[in-house]
């Protein structure tokens, strides 16, 4: 039992994860979404105004 416990403890100690990679992916995704939103904002505004105009008639 002690041997299994030591093996399990060693596996846990070695598994630190890849936190910086996930942080970078999250940041890059957020920047990409913000950039696309900045480029598409006028088109979205036009679509919204057109839909409101059609409903208001």
PDB file of N, CA, C and O in Angstrom, chain B, residues numbered from 101:
ATOM      1  N   UNK B 101       0.822  -1.191   0.000  1.00  0.00           N
ATOM      2  CA  UNK B 101       0.000   0.000   0.000  1.00  0.00           C
ATOM      3  C   UNK B 101       0.868   1.257   0.000  1.00  0.00           C
ATOM      4  O   UNK B 101       0.545   2.241  -0.665  1.00  0.00           O
ATOM      5  N   UNK B 102       1.963   1.219   0.744  1.00  0.00           N
ATOM      6  CA  UNK B 102       2.854   2.370   0.825  1.00  0.00           C
ATOM      7  C   UNK B 102       3.470   2.673  -0.539  1.00  0.00           C
ATOM      8  O   UNK B 102       3.667   3.834  -0.896  1.00  0.00           O
ATOM      9  N   UNK B 103       3.771   1.621  -1.293  1.00  0.00           N
ATOM     10  CA  UNK B 103       4.366   1.807  -2.618  1.00  0.00           C
ATOM     11  C   UNK B 103       3.376   2.508  -3.549  1.00  0.00           C
ATOM     12  O   UNK B 103       3.762   3.400  -4.304  1.00  0.00           O
ATOM     13  N   UNK B 104       2.117   2.114  -3.502  1.00  0.00           N
ATOM     14  CA  UNK B 104       1.085   2.742  -4.322  1.00  0.00           C
ATOM     15  C   UNK B 104       0.887   4.206  -3.922  1.00  0.00           C
ATOM     16  O   UNK B 104       0.739   5.073  -4.783  1.00  0.00           O
ATOM     17  N   UNK B 105       0.886   4.473  -2.640  1.00  0.00           N
ATOM     18  CA  UNK B 105       0.724   5.840  -2.149  1.00  0.00           C
ATOM     19  C   UNK B 105       1.890   6.715  -2.608  1.00  0.00           C
ATOM     20  O   UNK B 105       1.683   7.862  -3.005  1.00  0.00           O
ATOM     21  N   UNK B 106       3.098   6.191  -2.559  1.00  0.00           N
ATOM     22  CA  UNK B 106       4.270   6.948  -3.011  1.00  0.00           C
ATOM     23  C   UNK B 106       4.212   7.221  -4.511  1.00  0.00           C
ATOM     24  O   UNK B 106       4.565   8.308  -4.970  1.00  0.00           O
ATOM     25  N   UNK B 107       3.762   6.224  -5.266  1.00  0.00           N
ATOM     26  CA  UNK B 107       3.641   6.398  -6.711  1.00  0.00           C
ATOM     27  C   UNK B 107       2.604   7.469  -7.022  1.00  0.00           C
ATOM     28  O   UNK B 107       2.834   8.319  -7.883  1.00  0.00           O
ATOM     29  N   UNK B 108       1.464   7.441  -6.331  1.00  0.00           N
ATOM     30  CA  UNK B 108       0.408   8.412  -6.545  1.00  0.00           C
ATOM     31  C   UNK B 108       0.881   9.819  -6.159  1.00  0.00           C
ATOM     32  O   UNK B 108       0.590  10.784  -6.866  1.00  0.00           O
ATOM     33  N   UNK B 109       1.597   9.936  -5.060  1.00  0.00           N
ATOM     34  CA  UNK B 109       2.125  11.226  -4.626  1.00  0.00           C
ATOM     35  C   UNK B 109       3.119  11.773  -5.641  1.00  0.00           C
ATOM     36  O   UNK B 109       3.156  12.978  -5.891  1.00  0.00           O
ATOM     37  N   UNK B 110       3.920  10.896  -6.223  1.00  0.00           N
ATOM     38  CA  UNK B 110       4.891  11.327  -7.234  1.00  0.00           C
ATOM     39  C   UNK B 110       4.170  11.817  -8.492  1.00  0.00           C
ATOM     40  O   UNK B 110       4.574  12.818  -9.084  1.00  0.00           O
ATOM     41  N   UNK B 111       3.117  11.128  -8.901  1.00  0.00           N
ATOM     42  CA  UNK B 111       2.354  11.558 -10.073  1.00  0.00           C
ATOM     43  C   UNK B 111       1.721  12.924  -9.840  1.00  0.00           C
ATOM     44  O   UNK B 111       1.725  13.769 -10.735  1.00  0.00           O
ATOM     45  N   UNK B 112       1.181  13.145  -8.651  1.00  0.00           N
ATOM     46  CA  UNK B 112       0.579  14.439  -8.348  1.00  0.00           C
ATOM     47  C   UNK B 112       1.616  15.551  -8.321  1.00  0.00           C
ATOM     48  O   UNK B 112       1.336  16.670  -8.750  1.00  0.00           O
ATOM     49  N   UNK B 113       2.796  15.258  -7.827  1.00  0.00           N
ATOM     50  CA  UNK B 113       3.848  16.260  -7.752  1.00  0.00           C
ATOM     51  C   UNK B 113       4.343  16.656  -9.140  1.00  0.00           C
ATOM     52  O   UNK B 113       4.734  17.804  -9.352  1.00  0.00           O
ATOM     53  N   UNK B 114       4.330  15.724 -10.079  1.00  0.00           N
ATOM     54  CA  UNK B 114       4.815  15.997 -11.428  1.00  0.00           C
ATOM     55  C   UNK B 114       3.776  16.723 -12.275  1.00  0.00           C
ATOM     56  O   UNK B 114       4.134  17.398 -13.240  1.00  0.00           O
ATOM     57  N   UNK B 115       2.507  16.597 -11.936  1.00  0.00           N
ATOM     58  CA  UNK B 115       1.437  17.173 -12.750  1.00  0.00           C
ATOM     59  C   UNK B 115       1.131  18.586 -12.280  1.00  0.00           C
ATOM     60  O   UNK B 115       0.273  18.796 -11.422  1.00  0.00           O
ATOM     61  N   UNK B 116       1.836  19.545 -12.848  1.00  0.00           N
ATOM     62  CA  UNK B 116       1.627  20.937 -12.462  1.00  0.00           C
ATOM     63  C   UNK B 116       0.676  21.650 -13.406  1.00  0.00           C
ATOM     64  O   UNK B 116       0.197  22.732 -13.069  1.00  0.00           O
ATOM     65  N   UNK B 117       0.385  21.102 -14.558  1.00  0.00           N
ATOM     66  CA  UNK B 117      -0.517  21.728 -15.515  1.00  0.00           C
ATOM     67  C   UNK B 117       0.193  22.758 -16.371  1.00  0.00           C
ATOM     68  O   UNK B 117       1.387  23.011 -16.216  1.00  0.00           O
ATOM     69  N   UNK B 118      -0.574  23.344 -17.278  1.00  0.00           N
ATOM     70  CA  UNK B 118      -0.018  24.315 -18.211  1.00  0.00           C
ATOM     71  C   UNK B 118      -0.794  25.617 -18.079  1.00  0.00           C
ATOM     72  O   UNK B 118      -1.424  26.068 -19.036  1.00  0.00           O
ATOM     73  N   UNK B 119      -0.749  26.209 -16.920  1.00  0.00           N
ATOM     74  CA  UNK B 119      -1.511  27.426 -16.672  1.00  0.00           C
ATOM     75  C   UNK B 119      -1.096  28.562 -17.603  1.00  0.00           C
ATOM     76  O   UNK B 119      -1.983  29.214 -18.154  1.00  0.00           O
ATOM     77  N   UNK B 120       0.177  28.841 -17.815  1.00  0.00           N
ATOM     78  CA  UNK B 120       0.524  29.958 -18.701  1.00  0.00           C
ATOM     79  C   UNK B 120      -0.006  29.785 -20.126  1.00  0.00           C
ATOM     80  O   UNK B 120      -0.384  30.765 -20.768  1.00  0.00           O
ATOM     81  N   UNK B 121      -0.035  28.566 -20.615  1.00  0.00           N
ATOM     82  CA  UNK B 121      -0.584  28.333 -21.952  1.00  0.00           C
ATOM     83  C   UNK B 121      -2.063  28.670 -22.017  1.00  0.00           C
ATOM     84  O   UNK B 121      -2.517  29.297 -22.974  1.00  0.00           O
ATOM     85  N   UNK B 122      -2.812  28.261 -21.017  1.00  0.00           N
ATOM     86  CA  UNK B 122      -4.251  28.556 -20.998  1.00  0.00           C
ATOM     87  C   UNK B 122      -4.497  30.047 -20.813  1.00  0.00           C
ATOM     88  O   UNK B 122      -5.449  30.593 -21.371  1.00  0.00           O
ATOM     89  N   UNK B 123      -3.659  30.698 -20.044  1.00  0.00           N
ATOM     90  CA  UNK B 123      -3.808  32.150 -19.873  1.00  0.00           C
ATOM     91  C   UNK B 123      -3.575  32.841 -21.209  1.00  0.00           C
ATOM     92  O   UNK B 123      -4.319  33.752 -21.572  1.00  0.00           O
ATOM     93  N   UNK B 124      -2.556  32.419 -21.940  1.00  0.00           N
ATOM     94  CA  UNK B 124      -2.253  33.032 -23.234  1.00  0.00           C
ATOM     95  C   UNK B 124      -3.385  32.794 -24.231  1.00  0.00           C
ATOM     96  O   UNK B 124      -3.758  33.706 -24.969  1.00  0.00           O
ATOM     97  N   UNK B 125      -3.929  31.594 -24.260  1.00  0.00           N
ATOM     98  CA  UNK B 125      -5.041  31.295 -25.169  1.00  0.00           C
ATOM     99  C   UNK B 125      -6.244  32.156 -24.829  1.00  0.00           C
ATOM    100  O   UNK B 125      -6.905  32.677 -25.727  1.00  0.00           O
ATOM    101  N   UNK B 126      -6.539  32.313 -23.541  1.00  0.00           N
ATOM    102  CA  UNK B 126      -7.677  33.128 -23.131  1.00  0.00           C
ATOM    103  C   UNK B 126      -7.475  34.592 -23.515  1.00  0.00           C
ATOM    104  O   UNK B 126      -8.394  35.237 -24.019  1.00  0.00           O
ATOM    105  N   UNK B 127      -6.282  35.109 -23.279  1.00  0.00           N
ATOM    106  CA  UNK B 127      -5.996  36.497 -23.654  1.00  0.00           C
ATOM    107  C   UNK B 127      -6.088  36.709 -25.164  1.00  0.00           C
ATOM    108  O   UNK B 127      -6.664  37.695 -25.624  1.00  0.00           O
ATOM    109  N   UNK B 128      -5.526  35.795 -25.920  1.00  0.00           N
ATOM    110  CA  UNK B 128      -5.574  35.920 -27.377  1.00  0.00           C
ATOM    111  C   UNK B 128      -7.000  35.856 -27.893  1.00  0.00           C
ATOM    112  O   UNK B 128      -7.362  36.587 -28.815  1.00  0.00           O
ATOM    113  N   UNK B 129      -7.810  34.991 -27.307  1.00  0.00           N
ATOM    114  CA  UNK B 129      -9.212  34.890 -27.709  1.00  0.00           C
ATOM    115  C   UNK B 129      -9.963  36.176 -27.390  1.00  0.00           C
ATOM    116  O   UNK B 129     -10.760  36.649 -28.199  1.00  0.00           O
ATOM    117  N   UNK B 130      -9.712  36.741 -26.216  1.00  0.00           N
ATOM    118  CA  UNK B 130     -10.382  37.988 -25.833  1.00  0.00           C
ATOM    119  C   UNK B 130      -9.991  39.131 -26.761  1.00  0.00           C
ATOM    120  O   UNK B 130     -10.840  39.935 -27.145  1.00  0.00           O
ATOM    121  N   UNK B 131      -8.713  39.210 -27.122  1.00  0.00           N
ATOM    122  CA  UNK B 131      -8.255  40.264 -28.034  1.00  0.00           C
ATOM    123  C   UNK B 131      -8.874  40.066 -29.417  1.00  0.00           C
ATOM    124  O   UNK B 131      -9.276  41.039 -30.055  1.00  0.00           O
ATOM    125  N   UNK B 132      -8.954  38.847 -29.878  1.00  0.00           N
ATOM    126  CA  UNK B 132      -9.559  38.565 -31.184  1.00  0.00           C
ATOM    127  C   UNK B 132     -11.032  38.960 -31.206  1.00  0.00           C
ATOM    128  O   UNK B 132     -11.490  39.585 -32.163  1.00  0.00           O
ATOM    129  N   UNK B 133     -11.769  38.606 -30.172  1.00  0.00           N
ATOM    130  CA  UNK B 133     -13.194  38.962 -30.098  1.00  0.00           C
ATOM    131  C   UNK B 133     -13.361  40.475 -30.041  1.00  0.00           C
ATOM    132  O   UNK B 133     -14.236  41.022 -30.712  1.00  0.00           O
ATOM    133  N   UNK B 134     -12.543  41.155 -29.258  1.00  0.00           N
ATOM    134  CA  UNK B 134     -12.625  42.616 -29.163  1.00  0.00           C
ATOM    135  C   UNK B 134     -12.319  43.265 -30.513  1.00  0.00           C
ATOM    136  O   UNK B 134     -12.982  44.225 -30.907  1.00  0.00           O
ATOM    137  N   UNK B 135     -11.330  42.750 -31.210  1.00  0.00           N
ATOM    138  CA  UNK B 135     -10.993  43.294 -32.528  1.00  0.00           C
ATOM    139  C   UNK B 135     -12.103  43.088 -33.536  1.00  0.00           C
ATOM    140  O   UNK B 135     -12.442  44.003 -34.286  1.00  0.00           O
ATOM    141  N   UNK B 136     -12.669  41.899 -33.561  1.00  0.00           N
ATOM    142  CA  UNK B 136     -13.775  41.629 -34.487  1.00  0.00           C
ATOM    143  C   UNK B 136     -14.993  42.477 -34.151  1.00  0.00           C
ATOM    144  O   UNK B 136     -15.682  42.967 -35.046  1.00  0.00           O
ATOM    145  N   UNK B 137     -15.255  42.648 -32.869  1.00  0.00           N
ATOM    146  CA  UNK B 137     -16.382  43.478 -32.466  1.00  0.00           C
ATOM    147  C   UNK B 137     -16.164  44.928 -32.871  1.00  0.00           C
ATOM    148  O   UNK B 137     -17.102  45.597 -33.304  1.00  0.00           O
ATOM    149  N   UNK B 138     -14.952  45.416 -32.736  1.00  0.00           N
ATOM    150  CA  UNK B 138     -14.654  46.794 -33.132  1.00  0.00           C
ATOM    151  C   UNK B 138     -14.857  46.985 -34.636  1.00  0.00           C
ATOM    152  O   UNK B 138     -15.345  48.028 -35.071  1.00  0.00           O
ATOM    153  N   UNK B 139     -14.487  45.986 -35.421  1.00  0.00           N
ATOM    154  CA  UNK B 139     -14.659  46.090 -36.870  1.00  0.00           C
ATOM    155  C   UNK B 139     -16.115  45.938 -37.295  1.00  0.00           C
ATOM    156  O   UNK B 139     -16.550  46.582 -38.251  1.00  0.00           O
ATOM    157  N   UNK B 140     -16.867  45.102 -36.602  1.00  0.00           N
ATOM    158  CA  UNK B 140     -18.236  44.797 -37.001  1.00  0.00           C
ATOM    159  C   UNK B 140     -19.280  45.668 -36.308  1.00  0.00           C
ATOM    160  O   UNK B 140     -20.464  45.556 -36.623  1.00  0.00           O
ATOM    161  N   UNK B 141     -18.882  46.527 -35.379  1.00  0.00           N
ATOM    162  CA  UNK B 141     -19.841  47.334 -34.621  1.00  0.00           C
ATOM    163  C   UNK B 141     -20.737  48.189 -35.520  1.00  0.00           C
ATOM    164  O   UNK B 141     -21.946  48.224 -35.289  1.00  0.00           O
ATOM    165  N   UNK B 142     -20.210  48.872 -36.524  1.00  0.00           N
ATOM    166  CA  UNK B 142     -21.109  49.664 -37.389  1.00  0.00           C
ATOM    167  C   UNK B 142     -22.148  48.799 -38.117  1.00  0.00           C
ATOM    168  O   UNK B 142     -23.301  49.204 -38.265  1.00  0.00           O
ATOM    169  N   UNK B 143     -21.741  47.625 -38.563  1.00  0.00           N
ATOM    170  CA  UNK B 143     -22.689  46.742 -39.244  1.00  0.00           C
ATOM    171  C   UNK B 143     -23.766  46.256 -38.281  1.00  0.00           C
ATOM    172  O   UNK B 143     -24.943  46.202 -38.639  1.00  0.00           O
ATOM    173  N   UNK B 144     -23.370  45.904 -37.068  1.00  0.00           N
ATOM    174  CA  UNK B 144     -24.357  45.473 -36.067  1.00  0.00           C
ATOM    175  C   UNK B 144     -25.314  46.610 -35.720  1.00  0.00           C
ATOM    176  O   UNK B 144     -26.512  46.386 -35.542  1.00  0.00           O
ATOM    177  N   UNK B 145     -24.791  47.819 -35.623  1.00  0.00           N
ATOM    178  CA  UNK B 145     -25.638  48.973 -35.316  1.00  0.00           C
ATOM    179  C   UNK B 145     -26.641  49.212 -36.432  1.00  0.00           C
ATOM    180  O   UNK B 145     -27.807  49.513 -36.178  1.00  0.00           O
ATOM    181  N   UNK B 146     -26.181  49.076 -37.669  1.00  0.00           N
ATOM    182  CA  UNK B 146     -27.088  49.241 -38.806  1.00  0.00           C
ATOM    183  C   UNK B 146     -28.182  48.182 -38.825  1.00  0.00           C
ATOM    184  O   UNK B 146     -29.346  48.491 -39.079  1.00  0.00           O
ATOM    185  N   UNK B 147     -27.813  46.951 -38.560  1.00  0.00           N
ATOM    186  CA  UNK B 147     -28.818  45.883 -38.512  1.00  0.00           C
ATOM    187  C   UNK B 147     -29.823  46.116 -37.394  1.00  0.00           C
ATOM    188  O   UNK B 147     -31.023  45.911 -37.580  1.00  0.00           O
ATOM    189  N   UNK B 148     -29.339  46.541 -36.243  1.00  0.00           N
ATOM    190  CA  UNK B 148     -30.223  46.803 -35.112  1.00  0.00           C
ATOM    191  C   UNK B 148     -31.194  47.937 -35.430  1.00  0.00           C
ATOM    192  O   UNK B 148     -32.393  47.823 -35.175  1.00  0.00           O
ATOM    193  N   UNK B 149     -30.677  49.025 -35.984  1.00  0.00           N
ATOM    194  CA  UNK B 149     -31.541  50.166 -36.328  1.00  0.00           C
ATOM    195  C   UNK B 149     -32.567  49.796 -37.382  1.00  0.00           C
ATOM    196  O   UNK B 149     -33.715  50.237 -37.316  1.00  0.00           O
ATOM    197  N   UNK B 150     -32.167  48.999 -38.341  1.00  0.00           N
ATOM    198  CA  UNK B 150     -33.097  48.560 -39.390  1.00  0.00           C
ATOM    199  C   UNK B 150     -34.201  47.692 -38.793  1.00  0.00           C
ATOM    200  O   UNK B 150     -35.367  47.843 -39.156  1.00  0.00           O
ATOM    201  N   UNK B 151     -33.848  46.790 -37.888  1.00  0.00           N
ATOM    202  CA  UNK B 151     -34.851  45.937 -37.250  1.00  0.00           C
ATOM    203  C   UNK B 151     -35.809  46.759 -36.399  1.00  0.00           C
ATOM    204  O   UNK B 151     -37.012  46.499 -36.407  1.00  0.00           O
ATOM    205  N   UNK B 152     -35.304  47.739 -35.669  1.00  0.00           N
ATOM    206  CA  UNK B 152     -36.169  48.600 -34.839  1.00  0.00           C
ATOM    207  C   UNK B 152     -37.098  49.421 -35.719  1.00  0.00           C
ATOM    208  O   UNK B 152     -38.269  49.606 -35.386  1.00  0.00           O
ATOM    209  N   UNK B 153     -36.584  49.914 -36.843  1.00  0.00           N
ATOM    210  CA  UNK B 153     -37.428  50.691 -37.760  1.00  0.00           C
ATOM    211  C   UNK B 153     -38.570  49.842 -38.322  1.00  0.00           C
ATOM    212  O   UNK B 153     -39.696  50.322 -38.450  1.00  0.00           O
ATOM    213  N   UNK B 154     -38.283  48.591 -38.654  1.00  0.00           N
ATOM    214  CA  UNK B 154     -39.313  47.715 -39.193  1.00  0.00           C
ATOM    215  C   UNK B 154     -40.356  47.375 -38.148  1.00  0.00           C
ATOM    216  O   UNK B 154     -41.538  47.260 -38.473  1.00  0.00           O
ATOM    217  N   UNK B 155     -39.950  47.212 -36.915  1.00  0.00           N
ATOM    218  CA  UNK B 155     -40.911  46.897 -35.854  1.00  0.00           C
ATOM    219  C   UNK B 155     -41.735  48.124 -35.498  1.00  0.00           C
ATOM    220  O   UNK B 155     -42.909  47.995 -35.152  1.00  0.00           O
ATOM    221  N   UNK B 156     -41.148  49.306 -35.575  1.00  0.00           N
ATOM    222  CA  UNK B 156     -41.835  50.541 -35.190  1.00  0.00           C
ATOM    223  C   UNK B 156     -42.905  50.953 -36.162  1.00  0.00           C
ATOM    224  O   UNK B 156     -43.801  51.711 -35.793  1.00  0.00           O
ATOM    225  N   UNK B 157     -42.851  50.488 -37.382  1.00  0.00           N
ATOM    226  CA  UNK B 157     -43.843  50.889 -38.407  1.00  0.00           C
ATOM    227  C   UNK B 157     -45.184  50.344 -38.121  1.00  0.00           C
ATOM    228  O   UNK B 157     -46.123  50.585 -38.880  1.00  0.00           O
TER     229      UNK B 157
END
